[in-house]
Amino acid sequence: MSPEMVISWAEQGVFTVLLIAGPLLITALAIGLAVSIFQATTQIQEQTLAFIPKIAGVLIALIVFGPWMLTQAIALAEEIFSNLHQFVG
């Protein structure tokens, strides 16, 4: 197994992780920004106010994007397992 192949597999793995985590992170970021703007306009400075909307939003995003995320993870796993002979030999 060449160093180029190892780097290629690592790059593909990192890209897949970022691709899978992206929708959830963007959802949490958008909800956090909206709650921050709401807190700034209403001058409510409650620290725990941001947690419940973020958790609910991420759970909804997980329900919406979950099948796609699972498909991406399974595709990477299938590709790794189909090329397993290259890792051993």
Stockholm file with secondary structure:
# STOCKHOLM 1.0

chainA/1-89         MSPEMVISWAEQGVFTVLLIAGPLLITALAIGLAVSIFQATTQIQEQTLAFIPKIAGVLIALIVFGPWMLTQAIALAEEIFSNLHQFVG
#=GR chainA/1-89 SS CCHHHHHHHHHHHHHHHHHHHHHHHHHHHHHHHHHHHHHHHHTCCCGGGGHHHHHHHHHHHHHHHHHHHHHHHHHHHHHHHHTHHHHHC
#=GC SS_cons        CCHHHHHHHHHHHHHHHHHHHHHHHHHHHHHHHHHHHHHHHHTCCCGGGGHHHHHHHHHHHHHHHHHHHHHHHHHHHHHHHHTHHHHHC
//
